[in-house]
Amino acid sequence: MLDSIAPTQPGLSDRLAGIGMAASAATTDFARDLAASGIQIIALSSGEPDFPTPDHAIDAGFAAARAGDTKYPAQSGNLALKKAVQRKFQRENGLDYALDEILISNGAKQIIFNALMATCNAGDEVVIPSPYWISYADMARVAAATPVLVPCGPSDSFRPRPDRIESAITQRTKWLFLNFPNNPTGAVCSLADLQAIAEVMLRHPHVWILTDDMYEHLVFDDRAFRTIAEVEPRLRDRVLTVNGASKAYAMTGWRVGYCGGPRRLISTMVNMQGQSTSGVSSVGQAAAAAALDGPQNLLAERRAIYQERRDMVVAALNATPGVVCHLPEGAFYAFPDITACLGRTTPAGTRLDTDADFAAALLREQHVGVVHGAAYGLPGYLRISFAAETEILREGCARIQEFCRALT
């Protein structure tokens, strides 16, 4: 009787239905595969600094390993790094967090995931200015929440309008996400922008606010960075201030993120982290503490180099037929409008109906990896990382120009 029953496989969760690999990661992986086959790829798809991790951070990690700091770390973060984060928030942001209001995670991405999983129930909503970092909306969905996108188009300089944020808030809203300097647009909120958003949020005390400050040290043209809990202290007990070592100190592979927030939220996030990964690599934590407490002159030096690269890339893109690119104010991404190139055909015979078609054909025919704008919530655009050596950027822009000139 049992032999007559058709074999089946165990079932899978519905949680990840419709959620795929991030487009930036997929493009980068495909570019790596092409490079491994011997094709020279210009990979401008990854948000990863090309600079090395500072020597003093590497030395601190090595010393920690040699000293035997290789056991299970504290679940919320080791004391030395939490104190370094505490000093960083005081020194750079004017924020005073107690040690039990600070959490260390496996990159800032885990912090955001922890926060959503610790607070969201089915039917909750997360308000996200759009364009947005790819993972925000999908992480909200995994947490059973619904992402509510607030358009921030070129006519608004890609900054969120306070009235649109307020219109998006309902009784089911659990979070407002802010990410400025922004990935992918490079937009930076001014003090006045943040004050206006803060006034809206004071009227909605049931909403948490997450500010992803990962690109804090990458603001150009002498602009100043401010974070919303600093701008409006009355919001402090509802704000989760998120940051990490990855972008500023070129420590993407060390996987160290940190945050400060209200004690009751942090304690719940610590519990969530304890049920998933527990603590962060002790060696990575030692390196991150050294980066935060060590010499900071490299931040201004590298920012100046990024600004030079930005200027070169934006000028080259604006000299490209069918491409228009605004000047990003921060981060290390150009976000050009390529809508005038759509509906045309490449020399290989590929019709470019969408920005995804453009990015795929550019990779196949000119071997340049970029990410299509629809992945970030705005079709008709591309995200191009200028976190690469100048000569690589120059060659990449030349190939993009050649690609666009050949369209018919």
PETA-V852997 format. One line per field, one symbol per residue. burial: 1 if it has 24 or more other ideal C-beta (glycine too) atoms within 12 Angstrom, else 0. Layout:
# PETA-V852997
burial=???
This chain:
# PETA-V852997
burial=000000000000000000000111111101100100000011111111111011011101100100001000111111011111111110011010101011111111111111111111000111111111111111111110111111111101011101011101100011111111111111111000110111011101001111111111111100101111111100110111111111111111111111111100110111011000111111111111111111000110011011101101110110010111111111111111111011010100010101111111111111111111111111111111111100011011101110110110
